[in-house]
């Protein structure tokens, strides 16, 4: 069961949807799950709970600002290219402090993976599981995001997202408009994540339609404590395409570095 947790941000209250999963008595670091550009607590479905149960861990899942049951963004608001930096460096630290979570394991998917890496580059973290993160913008990413806009404007995608977000327009437009803005084409965090000194598991599906394997390979080249996991027969969402293997491999990685 999720709840709404209030934090102060931009000189106003912000409510974030939060759900606790796993073993509350676990003595290890809490695993914090960060969703993708169209995700939410509900869109993770049972993966965080299954992951934590299988590995004896406590977890926290939350919907970022604009998603799920969290405070929606106003229709006129446009997210700047640094919106993931703001989530990593301003919103996430406030939420962790509000919940009393110190040095978490960050488990991020897609945009959430990028946010996890940016946070770990600035703040203490036990480690990062970065699943299909973005370090820079590729043509294949833009093409897939353009297709998503077409699907949303036709109505099919919007109807699907309405099951997982109180305001599907807030969830979709925040992400899609930012990624497709001309100024976003030069977005690149490769140099920033090179400062990470905690363990990182970089995971990506070989058939990822939102990015090439150079995303995770470049991450491993830059971060000395990073390990690469490429998954065959897997697209952009390994927690949906290869959940059992991801639970096993990421769980073993966390256990090795606890």
Residue frames as qw, qx, qy, qz and C-alpha x, y, z in Angstrom:
[[0.000, 0.888, 0.460, 0.000, 0.00, 0.00, 0.00],
 [0.437, 0.341, -0.011, 0.833, 1.45, 3.35, -1.03],
 [0.251, -0.794, -0.392, 0.390, 1.28, 6.58, 0.95],
 [0.327, 0.827, 0.067, 0.452, 1.92, 10.24, 0.22],
 [0.636, -0.434, -0.167, 0.616, 5.02, 11.78, 1.81],
 [0.166, 0.969, 0.143, 0.113, 5.39, 15.55, 1.81],
 [0.645, -0.200, 0.023, 0.738, 8.67, 17.37, 1.25],
 [0.084, 0.895, 0.070, -0.433, 9.49, 21.04, 0.63],
 [0.590, 0.064, 0.499, 0.631, 10.74, 21.84, -2.86],
 [0.183, 0.407, 0.355, 0.821, 10.95, 25.08, -4.81],
 [0.095, -0.043, 0.366, -0.925, 9.53, 26.86, -1.76],
 [0.691, -0.087, -0.099, -0.710, 6.31, 24.85, -1.87],
 [0.635, -0.199, 0.707, -0.239, 5.05, 21.51, -0.52],
 [0.526, 0.339, -0.656, -0.423, 5.41, 18.49, -2.79],
 [0.796, -0.166, 0.468, -0.347, 3.68, 15.18, -2.18],
 [0.328, 0.441, -0.797, -0.251, 5.43, 12.03, -3.39],
 [0.928, -0.103, -0.085, -0.347, 3.85, 8.59, -3.60],
 [0.037, 0.551, -0.811, 0.192, 5.93, 6.11, -1.59],
 [0.936, -0.153, -0.146, -0.281, 5.63, 2.37, -1.01],
 [0.278, -0.594, 0.743, -0.131, 7.77, 0.25, 1.32],
 [0.916, 0.167, -0.287, -0.224, 8.56, -3.29, 0.21],
 [0.605, 0.356, -0.650, 0.292, 10.66, -6.23, 1.37],
 [0.694, -0.363, -0.542, 0.305, 11.93, -7.08, 4.83],
 [0.141, -0.912, 0.019, -0.385, 11.62, -4.10, 7.21],
 [0.732, -0.648, 0.199, 0.072, 13.97, -5.87, 9.61],
 [0.834, 0.376, -0.036, 0.403, 16.80, -6.16, 7.09],
 [0.523, -0.712, 0.042, 0.467, 20.07, -4.84, 8.48],
 [0.546, 0.087, 0.399, 0.731, 21.46, -3.95, 5.07],
 [0.044, 0.243, -0.102, -0.964, 21.04, -0.69, 3.15],
 [0.530, 0.547, 0.496, -0.417, 17.57, 0.09, 1.80],
 [0.361, 0.143, 0.658, 0.645, 17.14, -0.41, -1.95],
 [0.256, 0.614, 0.209, -0.717, 15.56, 2.70, -3.51],
 [0.493, 0.343, 0.709, 0.370, 13.83, 2.06, -6.85],
 [0.102, 0.572, -0.073, -0.811, 13.81, 4.90, -9.42],
 [0.649, 0.469, 0.598, -0.045, 11.43, 4.48, -12.34],
 [0.438, 0.161, 0.507, 0.725, 11.75, 5.29, -16.02],
 [0.007, 0.009, -0.143, -0.990, 10.40, 8.30, -17.94],
 [0.530, -0.259, -0.382, -0.711, 6.82, 7.01, -18.02],
 [0.514, -0.131, -0.827, 0.188, 6.96, 4.94, -14.82],
 [0.468, -0.566, 0.142, -0.664, 5.47, 5.10, -11.34],
 [0.403, -0.292, 0.780, -0.379, 5.08, 2.95, -8.24],
 [0.804, 0.227, 0.391, -0.386, 2.28, 1.02, -9.94],
 [0.707, 0.616, -0.288, -0.193, 4.17, 0.52, -13.21],
 [0.003, 0.529, -0.839, 0.127, 6.94, -1.37, -11.42],
 [0.831, -0.151, -0.402, -0.355, 4.18, -3.88, -10.57],
 [0.855, -0.515, 0.035, -0.055, 5.52, -6.60, -8.27],
 [0.742, 0.445, -0.323, 0.384, 9.19, -6.44, -9.32],
 [0.010, 0.647, -0.483, 0.590, 10.56, -4.41, -6.35],
 [0.744, -0.394, 0.325, -0.431, 8.74, -6.63, -3.83],
 [0.990, 0.133, -0.044, 0.023, 9.91, -9.79, -5.59],
 [0.537, 0.597, -0.398, 0.444, 13.48, -8.51, -5.80],
 [0.213, -0.604, 0.500, -0.582, 13.64, -7.61, -2.11],
 [0.882, -0.244, 0.219, -0.339, 11.93, -10.83, -0.99],
 [0.936, 0.279, -0.174, 0.123, 14.31, -12.99, -3.01],
 [0.563, 0.454, -0.373, 0.581, 17.36, -11.23, -1.61],
 [0.569, -0.525, -0.503, 0.385, 16.32, -10.49, 1.97],
 [0.283, 0.093, -0.020, 0.955, 16.34, -6.72, 1.50],
 [0.083, 0.718, 0.496, -0.481, 14.20, -3.75, 2.47],
 [0.325, 0.255, 0.469, 0.781, 13.10, -1.48, -0.35],
 [0.140, 0.644, 0.333, -0.675, 11.42, 1.83, -1.06],
 [0.323, 0.385, 0.633, 0.589, 9.61, 2.62, -4.30],
 [0.065, 0.648, 0.324, -0.686, 8.35, 6.09, -5.15],
 [0.455, 0.697, 0.456, 0.316, 6.73, 8.03, -7.97],
 [0.376, -0.067, 0.017, 0.924, 8.70, 11.10, -8.98],
 [0.178, 0.532, 0.209, -0.801, 7.12, 14.53, -9.17],
 [0.423, 0.388, -0.367, -0.732, 4.57, 14.50, -12.00],
 [0.444, 0.126, -0.849, -0.256, 3.99, 10.72, -11.92],
 [0.338, -0.239, -0.893, 0.178, 1.67, 8.17, -10.36],
 [0.330, -0.790, -0.516, -0.017, -0.16, 9.63, -7.35],
 [0.464, -0.311, -0.129, 0.819, 2.54, 12.24, -6.72],
 [0.128, 0.751, 0.158, -0.629, 1.89, 15.94, -7.22],
 [0.659, 0.526, 0.424, 0.330, 1.31, 16.49, -10.97],
 [0.325, -0.172, 0.154, 0.917, 3.17, 19.16, -12.86],
 [0.329, 0.658, 0.261, -0.625, 1.09, 22.18, -14.00],
 [0.726, 0.543, 0.400, 0.130, 0.18, 22.09, -17.74],
 [0.295, 0.948, -0.107, 0.062, 2.24, 25.22, -18.45],
 [0.478, -0.719, 0.484, 0.141, 5.43, 23.88, -16.83],
 [0.814, 0.514, -0.269, 0.033, 8.21, 22.72, -19.17],
 [0.810, -0.496, 0.190, 0.248, 11.08, 20.69, -17.78],
 [0.168, 0.867, -0.441, -0.163, 14.55, 21.95, -18.65],
 [0.755, 0.380, -0.533, 0.032, 17.30, 19.61, -19.93],
 [0.170, 0.372, -0.754, 0.514, 18.67, 19.40, -16.37],
 [0.714, -0.371, -0.049, -0.591, 15.45, 17.90, -14.97],
 [0.907, -0.103, -0.397, 0.099, 17.24, 14.65, -14.05],
 [0.400, 0.280, -0.460, 0.741, 19.96, 16.59, -12.24],
 [0.355, -0.416, 0.176, -0.819, 17.27, 18.37, -10.22],
 [0.884, -0.267, -0.224, -0.311, 15.66, 15.06, -9.28],
 [0.835, 0.057, -0.418, 0.354, 19.03, 13.56, -8.28],
 [0.427, 0.197, -0.354, 0.808, 20.49, 16.54, -6.45],
 [0.233, -0.254, 0.198, -0.917, 17.45, 18.29, -4.91],
 [0.752, -0.222, -0.153, -0.602, 14.35, 16.11, -4.74],
 [0.846, -0.029, -0.530, 0.053, 15.83, 12.67, -3.93],
 [0.361, 0.181, -0.603, 0.688, 18.06, 13.92, -1.06],
 [0.376, -0.252, 0.237, -0.860, 15.05, 15.62, 0.55],
 [0.847, -0.139, -0.275, -0.433, 12.93, 12.49, 0.27],
 [0.734, 0.076, -0.608, 0.293, 15.68, 10.24, 1.68],
 [0.110, 0.226, -0.518, 0.818, 16.19, 12.63, 4.61],
 [0.584, -0.232, 0.038, -0.777, 12.43, 12.76, 5.25],
 [0.920, -0.089, -0.288, -0.251, 12.29, 8.94, 5.37],
 [0.560, -0.676, 0.474, -0.069, 15.50, 8.53, 7.37],
 [0.951, 0.231, 0.132, 0.160, 17.24, 6.52, 4.63],
 [0.185, -0.850, 0.432, 0.239, 21.04, 6.79, 4.68],
 [0.050, -0.500, 0.801, 0.326, 23.47, 5.48, 2.04],
 [0.825, 0.231, 0.358, -0.371, 20.92, 3.49, 0.01],
 [0.404, 0.007, 0.772, 0.491, 21.40, 1.08, -2.82],
 [0.403, 0.518, -0.011, -0.755, 19.93, 2.87, -5.85],
 [0.437, 0.185, 0.843, 0.255, 18.11, 0.68, -8.40],
 [0.289, 0.611, 0.040, -0.736, 17.24, 2.88, -11.36],
 [0.582, 0.336, 0.687, 0.274, 15.73, 2.12, -14.75],
 [0.381, 0.676, 0.384, 0.502, 16.21, 4.32, -17.86],
 [0.002, -0.777, 0.071, -0.625, 15.84, 7.97, -16.73],
 [0.729, -0.660, 0.057, -0.169, 15.77, 6.56, -13.20],
 [0.900, -0.048, 0.007, 0.434, 19.13, 4.91, -13.89],
 [0.397, 0.568, -0.037, 0.720, 20.57, 8.25, -14.94],
 [0.387, -0.782, 0.042, -0.487, 19.15, 9.90, -11.82],
 [0.898, -0.428, -0.002, 0.104, 20.67, 7.14, -9.66],
 [0.765, 0.185, -0.018, 0.617, 24.10, 7.69, -11.23],
 [0.115, 0.696, -0.028, 0.708, 23.90, 11.47, -10.85],
 [0.622, -0.726, 0.017, -0.293, 22.94, 11.10, -7.19],
 [0.922, -0.265, 0.017, 0.283, 25.78, 8.65, -6.50],
 [0.592, 0.443, -0.035, 0.672, 28.23, 11.09, -8.11],
 [0.057, -0.661, 0.112, -0.740, 27.28, 13.76, -5.53],
 [0.616, -0.514, 0.268, -0.533, 26.06, 11.92, -2.42],
 [0.193, -0.335, 0.912, -0.139, 27.05, 8.83, -0.40],
 [0.853, 0.101, -0.139, -0.493, 25.49, 5.61, -1.72],
 [0.733, -0.297, 0.612, -0.015, 26.06, 1.94, -0.94],
 [0.336, -0.082, 0.780, 0.522, 25.95, 1.19, -4.67],
 [0.491, 0.437, -0.066, -0.750, 23.97, 1.52, -7.88],
 [0.488, 0.219, 0.814, 0.229, 22.15, -0.92, -10.13],
 [0.247, 0.532, -0.151, -0.796, 21.74, 1.13, -13.32],
 [0.532, 0.294, 0.787, 0.107, 19.36, -0.60, -15.72],
 [0.407, 0.601, 0.499, 0.474, 19.33, 0.84, -19.27],
 [0.204, -0.763, -0.161, 0.592, 20.60, 4.25, -18.10],
 [0.504, 0.791, 0.157, 0.310, 21.19, 7.16, -20.45],
 [0.563, -0.456, 0.024, 0.689, 24.56, 8.90, -20.38],
 [0.010, -0.346, 0.321, 0.881, 24.07, 10.84, -23.61],
 [0.633, 0.494, 0.263, -0.535, 21.50, 11.32, -26.35],
 [0.305, -0.116, 0.819, 0.471, 21.45, 9.00, -29.37],
 [0.373, 0.103, -0.433, -0.814, 19.42, 9.10, -32.58],
 [0.392, -0.199, -0.884, -0.156, 17.80, 5.76, -31.71],
 [0.118, -0.372, -0.672, 0.629, 16.55, 7.24, -28.42],
 [0.222, 0.317, 0.007, -0.922, 14.99, 10.25, -30.13],
 [0.389, 0.024, -0.696, -0.603, 13.35, 8.07, -32.80],
 [0.333, -0.306, -0.887, 0.098, 11.72, 5.82, -30.18],
 [0.043, -0.420, -0.488, 0.764, 10.57, 8.80, -28.11],
 [0.289, 0.203, -0.293, -0.888, 9.05, 10.36, -31.24],
 [0.405, -0.152, -0.834, -0.341, 7.14, 7.10, -31.83],
 [0.210, -0.379, -0.767, 0.473, 5.89, 7.27, -28.25],
 [0.148, 0.325, 0.134, -0.924, 4.54, 10.78, -28.91],
 [0.397, 0.038, -0.597, -0.696, 2.66, 9.50, -31.96],
 [0.395, -0.264, -0.880, 0.006, 1.17, 6.67, -29.89],
 [0.107, -0.372, -0.573, 0.722, 0.19, 9.09, -27.13],
 [0.236, 0.277, -0.076, -0.928, -1.46, 11.56, -29.47],
 [0.414, -0.072, -0.749, -0.512, -3.42, 8.77, -31.16],
 [0.653, -0.412, 0.080, -0.631, -4.88, 7.96, -27.74],
 [0.891, -0.046, -0.452, -0.015, -3.71, 4.36, -27.30],
 [0.532, 0.149, -0.542, 0.633, -0.73, 5.12, -25.06],
 [0.212, -0.367, 0.248, -0.871, -2.64, 7.75, -23.10],
 [0.810, -0.297, -0.182, -0.472, -5.38, 5.26, -22.23],
 [0.840, -0.011, -0.482, 0.249, -2.75, 2.78, -21.06],
 [0.332, 0.257, -0.443, 0.792, -0.92, 5.33, -18.90],
 [0.443, -0.477, -0.006, -0.759, -4.17, 6.45, -17.25],
 [0.865, -0.313, -0.384, -0.079, -4.15, 3.17, -15.31],
 [0.762, -0.123, -0.312, 0.554, -0.87, 4.11, -13.61],
 [0.258, 0.038, -0.131, 0.956, -0.98, 7.92, -13.28],
 [0.083, 0.663, 0.563, -0.486, -3.57, 10.25, -11.76],
 [0.306, 0.848, -0.029, -0.432, -2.62, 12.75, -14.49],
 [0.834, 0.142, 0.395, 0.357, -1.24, 10.95, -17.58],
 [0.408, 0.860, 0.061, 0.302, -0.64, 14.26, -19.38],
 [0.325, -0.882, 0.336, -0.056, 1.66, 15.35, -16.56],
 [0.783, -0.303, 0.506, 0.197, 3.62, 12.09, -16.73],
 [0.750, 0.403, 0.391, 0.349, 3.94, 12.00, -20.50],
 [0.309, 0.910, 0.064, 0.268, 4.52, 15.66, -21.35],
 [0.420, -0.848, 0.311, 0.089, 7.14, 16.25, -18.68],
 [0.701, -0.254, 0.580, 0.329, 9.32, 13.44, -20.04],
 [0.645, 0.468, 0.503, 0.334, 8.51, 13.60, -23.76],
 [0.205, 0.967, 0.091, 0.122, 8.66, 17.37, -24.19],
 [0.395, -0.809, 0.387, 0.197, 12.01, 17.56, -22.40],
 [0.686, -0.148, 0.617, 0.356, 13.65, 14.77, -24.40],
 [0.543, 0.541, 0.518, 0.379, 12.39, 16.11, -27.75],
 [0.001, 0.974, 0.030, -0.225, 13.38, 19.72, -27.13],
 [0.659, 0.676, -0.198, 0.265, 16.25, 20.89, -29.40],
 [0.082, -0.793, 0.491, -0.352, 18.39, 21.92, -26.42],
 [0.834, -0.358, 0.383, -0.169, 18.29, 18.40, -24.99],
 [0.892, 0.424, -0.140, 0.067, 20.30, 16.96, -27.90],
 [0.384, 0.632, -0.517, 0.432, 23.58, 18.03, -26.24],
 [0.696, -0.579, 0.248, -0.345, 22.67, 16.54, -22.82],
 [0.767, 0.289, -0.534, 0.206, 25.57, 14.39, -21.63],
 [0.598, -0.732, 0.213, -0.248, 26.47, 13.17, -18.12],
 [0.915, 0.178, -0.284, 0.225, 29.42, 10.91, -19.00],
 [0.352, 0.493, -0.443, 0.661, 32.01, 13.15, -17.35],
 [0.464, -0.536, 0.256, -0.658, 29.90, 13.61, -14.21],
 [0.946, -0.237, -0.014, -0.221, 29.36, 9.92, -13.51],
 [0.718, 0.399, -0.456, 0.342, 33.10, 9.27, -13.80],
 [0.067, -0.551, 0.521, -0.649, 33.44, 10.55, -10.21],
 [0.858, -0.332, -0.058, -0.388, 31.35, 7.67, -8.77],
 [0.139, 0.519, -0.808, 0.241, 33.37, 5.59, -6.30],
 [0.650, -0.108, 0.610, -0.440, 30.74, 3.07, -5.12],
 [0.334, 0.020, 0.904, 0.267, 29.99, -0.31, -6.80],
 [0.520, 0.419, -0.052, -0.742, 27.89, -0.04, -9.97],
 [0.483, 0.156, 0.843, 0.181, 26.16, -2.80, -11.91],
 [0.303, 0.435, -0.251, -0.810, 25.45, -1.52, -15.43],
 [0.463, 0.227, 0.856, -0.018, 22.66, -3.55, -17.06],
 [0.416, 0.465, -0.168, -0.764, 21.19, -3.31, -20.55],
 [0.796, 0.293, 0.519, -0.102, 19.24, -5.49, -22.94],
 [0.417, -0.130, 0.609, 0.662, 20.96, -6.28, -26.22],
 [0.152, 0.504, 0.691, 0.496, 17.72, -5.40, -28.05],
 [0.104, -0.616, -0.388, 0.678, 17.13, -2.09, -26.26],
 [0.341, 0.668, 0.508, 0.424, 15.08, 0.15, -28.55],
 [0.140, -0.980, -0.140, -0.025, 15.91, 3.31, -26.58],
 [0.140, -0.880, 0.446, 0.080, 19.69, 3.19, -26.64],
 [0.764, 0.409, -0.493, 0.072, 22.72, 1.29, -27.90],
 [0.873, -0.348, -0.235, 0.249, 25.01, -0.78, -25.68],
 [0.457, 0.424, -0.205, 0.755, 27.52, 2.05, -25.82],
 [0.405, -0.738, 0.000, -0.539, 25.52, 3.65, -23.00],
 [0.837, -0.535, 0.098, -0.053, 26.51, 0.99, -20.45],
 [0.864, 0.152, -0.039, 0.478, 29.86, 0.19, -22.03],
 [0.256, 0.657, -0.139, 0.695, 30.93, 3.82, -21.76],
 [0.577, -0.719, 0.090, -0.377, 29.79, 3.83, -18.14],
 [0.945, -0.274, 0.041, 0.175, 31.97, 0.82, -17.32],
 [0.673, 0.411, -0.079, 0.609, 34.97, 2.41, -19.03],
 [0.017, 0.707, -0.127, 0.696, 34.61, 5.51, -16.86],
 [0.625, -0.604, 0.220, -0.442, 33.73, 4.04, -13.45],
 [0.203, 0.466, -0.851, 0.133, 36.44, 1.77, -11.97],
 [0.295, -0.048, 0.848, -0.438, 34.00, -0.02, -9.65],
 [0.687, 0.295, 0.022, -0.663, 31.47, -0.78, -12.40],
 [0.377, -0.051, 0.914, 0.141, 30.52, -4.24, -13.70],
 [0.419, 0.237, -0.395, -0.782, 28.79, -4.82, -17.04],
 [0.424, 0.184, 0.874, -0.153, 25.78, -7.10, -17.56],
 [0.374, 0.248, -0.424, -0.786, 24.40, -7.35, -21.11],
 [0.557, 0.145, 0.740, -0.349, 21.20, -9.40, -21.44],
 [0.056, 0.027, -0.787, -0.614, 20.33, -11.29, -24.64],
 [0.219, -0.476, -0.790, -0.319, 16.70, -11.50, -25.80],
 [0.273, -0.649, -0.492, 0.511, 15.96, -8.37, -23.80],
 [0.225, 0.748, 0.288, 0.554, 14.73, -4.90, -24.68],
 [0.058, 0.617, -0.199, 0.759, 14.63, -1.62, -22.77],
 [0.588, -0.517, 0.233, -0.577, 12.96, -3.08, -19.65],
 [0.397, 0.255, -0.873, 0.122, 14.93, -6.05, -18.25],
 [0.249, -0.033, 0.733, -0.632, 12.70, -6.16, -15.16],
 [0.741, 0.286, 0.183, -0.579, 9.86, -7.11, -17.53],
 [0.725, 0.482, -0.436, -0.231, 11.77, -9.11, -20.17],
 [0.673, 0.195, -0.659, 0.274, 14.24, -10.96, -17.91],
 [0.474, -0.724, 0.127, -0.484, 12.95, -10.49, -14.33],
 [0.939, -0.337, -0.012, 0.062, 14.29, -13.76, -12.87],
 [0.770, 0.223, -0.106, 0.588, 17.81, -13.20, -14.18],
 [0.079, 0.690, -0.124, 0.708, 17.84, -9.56, -13.13],
 [0.687, -0.652, 0.056, -0.315, 16.68, -10.49, -9.62],
 [0.951, -0.177, -0.011, 0.254, 19.39, -13.14, -9.40],
 [0.653, 0.362, -0.058, 0.663, 22.28, -11.16, -10.90],
 [0.045, -0.710, 0.103, -0.695, 21.56, -7.81, -9.22],
 [0.761, -0.608, -0.005, -0.227, 20.83, -9.55, -5.93],
 [0.910, -0.092, -0.058, 0.401, 24.15, -11.38, -6.05],
 [0.421, 0.538, -0.084, 0.725, 25.95, -8.12, -6.89],
 [0.359, -0.745, 0.086, -0.556, 24.44, -6.37, -3.88],
 [0.903, -0.430, -0.016, -0.002, 25.24, -9.34, -1.62],
 [0.811, 0.198, -0.103, 0.540, 28.84, -9.32, -2.82],
 [0.283, 0.440, -0.128, 0.843, 29.24, -5.64, -1.93],
 [0.514, -0.755, -0.308, -0.267, 27.16, -5.44, 1.27]]
